[in-house]
């Protein structure tokens, strides 16, 4: 399931990651403001200290099962945006 992508400390502001395979990726300290994550596969992704997650543009259909070290409130925010934990 792991993509091996290392995106630590990257600025992903406004980036279109719609449908991206980020399963197992390391997004520690990444800035996600206005990123589009609809349909992205984030299963098992490392989310330590991810920044501006509450300003993600879209997460509809994103798969978030098993995300690691998500900031408090991230999973609930993602669910409200239409993310799913299964699949």
N, C-alpha and C positions, 0 to 999 in steps of 0.2 A: 504494500500500500504506500510506502514511502517514496516520494519523488526525489528526496535528497536535496531539494532546493534550499539553499541557505540565503535568506533574505533579511538577516539581522541588520537592524539600524538603517534599513532602506526607507526612502521617502516615496511612498506609493500614493501620494495625494492625487486624487482625480484619475487614477489609473483604472482602465477598463480591464478587470480580471474576470469578466463574465464567463462562466463555464471553465475557468482555469483549474487544472489539477494541481492542488497545493497540499495534497494528503501527505502528512508527515513533515511538511516544510517547517523550517525555523523562521518564524516571523518576529522573534524577540526584538523589542524596542522599535519595531517598524511603525511608521506614521501612516494610518489608514484613512485619514480625513478625505471625504468625498470619493473614496474608492468604490467601484461598482463590483460587487461580489455575487451577484445573482447567479445561481447555478454552479458556483465554485465548489470544489471538493476540498474541504478543510479538515477532513477526518484525521485526527491524531496530530494536527499542527501544533507547534509550540507557540504560545501566545504571551509569554512572559513580558510584562511591561509594554505591551502593544499600546501605541498612543492614538488618541483621537478616534477610538473605536466607536464612540457614541455618535460620531458624525459620518459614519459609513453611509454612502448614498443608497445602496440597495443590497439586500441579502436574500431575496425571494428564491426559494429552492436550493439555497446553499446547504451543503451537508456538513454538519458541525459535530457529529458524534466523536467522542473521545478527544476533543481538543484538550491540550495540556496547558496548565497554568494560565487559564483565561482570567482576565481581570474580573473582580467582583461585578456582577451585573451584565457581563458580556453575553452569556448564554441566554438570559432572559430577553435582552435587547434583540439578539439574533432571532429568537423565536417570534417576537412581536413583528419583526420584519419579514417573516415567512420562511426562515431557515428551518431545516429539519434535522433531527438527531439520528434517525435511522438511515438505512439504504446506503 
